[in-house]
């Protein structure tokens, strides 16, 4: 999960991900590194601000296929982006 550091997250966030989701999530994150990198970079690109909270509390979202994420959250859908930024749990509605 060290690649999360390269993407701008800190050790506190990584530790919180493990604390909330259990150590087993580490293996999932390692096995899906490229997909998770793509999702994080896309979320940054479209203006999602609370990616750290999504990583901690909506971790399953990052285990979805990147192309599926792009279909669910289109960069021109400002309402969805604003809703996610206002309340990270909105992601569960997608």
Beta strands, then each sheet from edge to edge (+ up, - down):
end
